[in-house]
Amino acid sequence: MSAAVVIGFMLLACFGLPIAFAMGVAALGALWATGVDFSMVPQRMMHAVNSFPLMSIPFFMLAGELMIKAGIVERLIGLANALVGRVRGGMAHVTMLSGAGLATVSGAAVSDASALSSILVPSLSRIYDKGFATAIVAAAANLGPIIPPSGAMIVYAFMAGSSVSVGGMFMAGVVPGLIITVGFMALCSWIATRRGWAVTGEPFRIAHVLHELRRSLVVLAMPVLVIGGIVGGAFTATEGAAIAVVYALIIGFFITRQLSVRDLPGLVVRAAITSAVVGALIAFASVITYLMTVDLLPQTLSQALRGLTSDPLVFLALVSVLLFVVGMFLESNAAYIMLVPLLHPIALQYGIDPLHFGFLFVLNLVIGMLTPPVGVVLFVVCGVTGVTMRELVRNAWPFITLMYAVLVLCMFFPAVVTTLPRALGY
C-alpha cells in the first residue's frame, strides 16, 4: 500500500498536478486498490484540519502581509543603513539586517522575498552586479522561516505532536538564526572586498542611529510582545498570532498611515490562499499518513534504520541527505506534512532531543527553498526582478554553502540549538 501511494504521488507530481491534489488522488488510488472503505477519507481530513493551533498560520500570514503593506520594510532599511551602511559591502549588510528584522514579523520566506526584491534590488544593482544583488535578497528572505515567528516551525510542531511545542521551536531558531545572519554579513564583506566594490552609504552617526531607532521602535516591539508573550506563557501561539494582526492594523492605520481599508480585502485573500494551501496539504496528507500507519511503514522504516546504524549522528546525517534530495524537488510544506510523522518518532527512539531534530529538519528544508530546481524563493526573486535563474543560482551558492555549514555545526553541537529553549523551560 505504501509503495502504491509513494509511486502514485511521485508520478502525479511529475506530471504537474498540484502537490495537495497529487496526495489526494494517490491516497484514493491506494484505497481503491486495497479495498479500504472510502468513508474514512472525509473523517480523516476534517479531523486533521480541525485544530486550534493551526489557526495561528493564517493569523501570522495576515500579520506579515499587513506589516509589509504598512511600510515597516522602509523603516527597517533606514535603521540598518544607519548602523552598517558605511562599511565594505554596506548595502548587502543593510539587506541582511532588513531581512532579519522582517523575519521577526512575517515568518515566511516567500512574502519576504517579494517585499525585499521590489524595494532593495534597484538600489543594490547600482552598486553590485544584478546576479549578486538578487542572491543577497534571496539569502536575506530565507531567514524568514528560521528566525521566529516561523510558519514552518508551526507546521512542524503540529505534525510532530505533543513532544514539540511551538514556543520551543521558536526559541530553538534564535541562536542559529543570528549565526546565519552574521555569517551572511561576513560573506558579503569578503565578496565585496574580493571584487573591489566601493564603500557606500552614510557615515555612522549616533544621532542618525537614534533617530532611525525611534522610528523603528514600534516595529521592533512587535516580536518582543508576541514572541515574548508566547514564551512567557501569557497566551498561546494562536492567540499571539491574533494579537500580531491587531498590532499590525494599529501600526498601519495610526502610526505609519500607509494602510487603508481598501487594502484589506487583497491582503486577507493572499493570506487565505497561502493558508488554504497548507490546510489542503495537511488534510490530504492525513489520509496518506493513516494508510502508511495501517501498512506499518513507520515501524518497518524504524527497524531498517536501526539495523543500519545505532549512532544518532549517522541517523541525522542520513536524514539530512534525504531532506537535501527532497528539498530540491518537493515543496517544503508538503515535505513537513509527509515526512515528520515518519521520521520524528524514529528520532525519539535514537534519543535525539526533539527540538534539536525539529530545528535540523526545518533548516534542511529552508535551505531547499534556495536550491534548484524547485527552490520557491529563487522563483519569486526571479519573477520580481527579471534576472535569469542561472545567474541567480550562480551567485547564491556561497550563501547556500554557509547555511549547510551552520547545519553541520548545529548537528554536531546540539547546544547551539537547545540551550536557549531549555533555559526558558522548554
N, C-alpha and C positions, 0 to 999 in steps of 0.2 A: 504493500500500500504506500509506504513512504517513498519508495523508488518511483512509483507511478506519479505521485504528487510532484516530486522534485523534477522529474523529466518533463512532465506536462507543463509545469510552471516555467522552466527554462525555455522550452520551445515557444510557448506563447509570448513570453517576454522578448525573445529574439525576433519574433515576427512583428513586434511593435505594439502589442496590446498593453495598455496601461498596467502598471505593476499590480495595483489592487485587484483589477479585474482578472489578471492572469492568475493571481492566487485563488480567486473565487471559482473560476472555471476549472482550474486544476483540482480543487477540492471537490467540486461537483462531479468531475470525471472519476475521481477515485471512489467517491460514494457510490456512483452508479456501477462501477466495475466490481466493487466488493459487496454490493447488496445491502449497504447500511441505509437505514431509514432517512429520507431527506428531511423529515420534520424537525430533526435536531439542528438544522442549519440556522433558521431564524432565531431559535432559542439561544444558541451559542453566540451568534453575532450580537444580539441585543444585550446579553449578559456581559459581553466583553467591553462594550462602549458605555454601558450604564454605570458610570463611575464618577464619583465626586472629584477625585484627584485629577482626572483627565480634563476637567473644566478649566484648569489652570492654563492649558495650552492655548485655547482661543483668547483668553484674557491677556496673557503675555504677548501673543502675536499682535493683538489690538493695541496694547500699550506701546509696543515698539513702533508700530505704524504711526500712532498719534505723536510720539516724541519726535520722530523724524520729520513729520509734517509741521510740527511746531517750531522747527528751526534750531533744535538743540545741536545739530551737527556743526553749524556755523560757530556756535559758542564754544564747543569743544575744540574746534580747529583754532579759534582765536587764542584759547588758553594754551594749547600745545605749541603754537607758534611763538607765543611769548616766552615759553620755557626753553624750547630747544631749537627754535628756528635758525639761530645764528651759529650753527656748527656744521661740520662737514656732513653732507647728506641731510641737511636740516629739514627740508620738505618731506623727505622719506620718514624722518623721525616724527614729524608732525602727523603724518598719515598713520603711523603705527600707534601713537598715543591716542589719536582720534578714534581709531578702530577699537582700542582697548576701552576707551570711555563709552563708545557706542555699545559695546558688548555688555556693559553693565546695565543697560536699559532695554535692550532688544532681545538678546538671547538667540538670534537666528542669523546665520551667515548670509543667506540669500538677500534679505532686506538690507543688511549692512553693505553688501557688495554693490547693490543698486544705488544706495544713497552715496557711498563714498566714490563710486565711479563717476557719477554725474557731477559731483561737486569738486573733487580733487584732481581727477585725471587731466583736465585742461591746464591747471597750474603746474602739475608735475611734469607734463610733456614739454613745457617751456624750459625746464631745467635738465631733465633726463630724456633719453630716448623713450619712445612710446611703449615699447615692449617692457622695459624695466618699470616704467610708471604704472602700467596696468598690473604687473606682477606684485608691486608693493601694495596696491589696493586689494588685490585678491588675497594676499597673505594677511593683511590687516583685517579684512572681513572674516577670515577664517578663525579669528579669535572669538567670534560671537558665541559659538556653542561650547567654548572651553571656560571662559570667564563667566561666573554666574551673574544673572539667572540664565539658564540654558534650557531651551526646548528639548534638545537631545537628551539631557540628563533626566528631565521629567519623564520622557518616554521610557528610558532605560529603567528608572526606578519603578515605574508602573509595571513593566514587563517582568522585572526581577522579583517582585513581591515584597513581603514584609521584611526581608533581610536587608533591604536597602531603603534609606529614606531620601526624599528629595533634598532636604536641607543638608544631609551628609554628603550627597553627591555635589551639591553646590560648593560646599567648603573644600571638597577634595580637588576642585579645579582651580582654586585661588593661587596657590604657590606655583604649580606648573604653568598656569596662565601668565603669571608675572615673569617666570623664567623665559617662556617663549617670546614674550613681548620684548624683554631686554635683549634676548638673543637676536631677534629680528632687527632691532636698532643697531646692535653691534655689527651685524652682517651688512646692513645698509651703509654704515660708516666705512667698512672695509672696501665694499664695492665702489663707493663714491671716491675714496682715496685712490684706489687702483685705476679707476677710469679718468681721474683728474678733473672731476666736476667741481665747479667753483662753490665757495661758501655763499649762501644766500640768506635772506630773512632779516628781520630787525634785530639790532643788538639787544642783549639781555639787559633789561631794566626792571628793578624791583617794583617801581611804581606801575609799570605796564603790566607786570605779572599780577599784582594785587588787583588792578582794575579788571583784568580778564577773569581772575578768580572770583571776584564778586559777581560778575555777570553769569558765571558758570555754576555758582554755588547751588542754585535752585535745581540744576540738573544733577549735580553730584550728590545731592541729598536724597534723590530717589532710590538708588541702590542701597544706601545706608538704611533708609526707612524700611524698604520692602524686604531685602535680604536679612537685615538685622532683626526685623520682626519675626521672620520665619525661623531663623537660627535661635532666637531668644525664646521661641515658643509662644509669642504673643498671638500669632494666628497661623493658620495652615498655608501651604503653598498656594492653594486655590484662592483663599481669602487675600493673601498677599498680592496675587496677580490682579484681583479685582480692585484692590487699593491702588495698584500701579496705574490702572486705567483712569481712575478718578483723579489721581495726581497729574497724569499726563494731560487730561482735559483742563485742569486748573491752569497748568503752565501754558498750554496752547491758547486758551481763551483770555486769560487775565494777565499773564506776565510777558510772554513773547508776542502775543496777539497776532500770531500768524495762522491760527486755526479758525475756521469759520464753520457754521452749521452745515453749509452745503458741501463741505469736505467730508463730513462724517459718513454718508452712505457709501462712498467709494472705499474709504478706509475699512469700514465694517465688512464690506463684501470681500475685500482682499484677505483680511484676517480669517473670514469664514471659509473661503476657498482653501486656504492653507490648512486650516484646522480640519476641514472635511476630508481632505486627502489623508491626513493622519488617522482620522476616525475610520475611514473606509479600509485602510490598511490593517488597522487593529481588528476590525470586525471580520474581514475575510481571513486574516491570519489565524484568528482564534479557531476557525474550523480546521485549518491545516494542523495547528498545534494539537487539537483533540485527536485527529486521525493518527498523528505521529505518536501520541501518547498511547493510544489503543494498540498501535503496532509495536510498542515497547522500544521505539527508537532511542529515547534518552538513555535507557539502561544499556542497550546494545552499544551505543556510542561511548558511554562511560566505561564499560568493560574493555572496549577496544583501545581506548586511550590509556587506561590504567595498565593494560597488558603491554602497551608500547613503551610507557615510561612512568616511573613513580616520582619523578623530580618535578616539583611545581614550576620551576623556571623553564624546563623543557616544554611543559604544557603551555605556559604563557607564550613561549616562542612559537609553538605550533599554531596557537590561536591567532597570534599576530600575523603569521604568514597567511592563514586562512582569510583573515579580515583584510589583509592587503589585496588579495585577489578579489574578494567580494566587493570591497570598496571601489575597485576600478570599474566594476560592471553593474553594480546594483545600487539603487537609491538608498541613502543611509537609513531613513525611517523604516523602509522595508527590511533592511538587514537587522535593525534592532528587534523588530517585531517577530521575525522568523528565527533568529539565532539566539537571542537572550534566553528564552525558555529552555533551549537545549544546552547551552554552554555554561550558564550561571550556576545551575545545580552541580555540575561537574567540578567547577572551580571550588565550590564549597567543600566537596569531597577531598580535594587536594589540600585543604586547609588554608586556602588563599583568602586574605581579607576581602570581603565583598565590595567594600568601597574601592580598594586597590584595583581589583579586577574590573569593576564597573568603569572607573576612570580610564583604564587602559583600553577597554572596549570602545568607549566614546572617542578617545583620542585617535585610535586607529581609523575609525570611520570618518572623523572630521578631516584627517589627512586625505582620505579618499575623495573628499569634496574638492580637493586641489589636484587630483590625479586623473589624467585622461584614461580611457575615452569618455567616461560618464561623470566627470567632475562638475557638479552643478554650479559651483562658484565660477569656474572657468567660463561656462556658457553665459552666465549672467554678465560677467565683466566684458566678454567679447561682444555680447549683444548691445550693451550700453555704449561702449567705446568704439566699436568697429574694428578693433585690432584683430589680426588673424590668430587662430588657435595655436598655430605653430610658433608664432613669435611670443605669445604669452607663456606657453609651456616652457620654451627655451629659457626664458628669464625667471620662471617660477621655481625651477629645480633646486636652486640653493635654499630657498625657504622650505621646500618640502623635505630636503635632506636634514635641515636643522630640526624640523618637527619630529622626524624619525629619531634623531639623536636624543631629543628630550624624552621620547617614548622609551628608548632603551634605558636612559637614566632612571626614569620612573619605574621601569620593570625591575632593575637590579637594586634600586634603593627605594623600597615602598614607603619609607618615612617621608619622602618628598610629597607624597600624596596624602598619607594618612595622619600625619602629626597634627595638622590644624583641626580636622574634623574630630579626632579623638580628644583633643584638648577641650573642645566645645561640647563633649559628651555624646558624640555620635559613634 
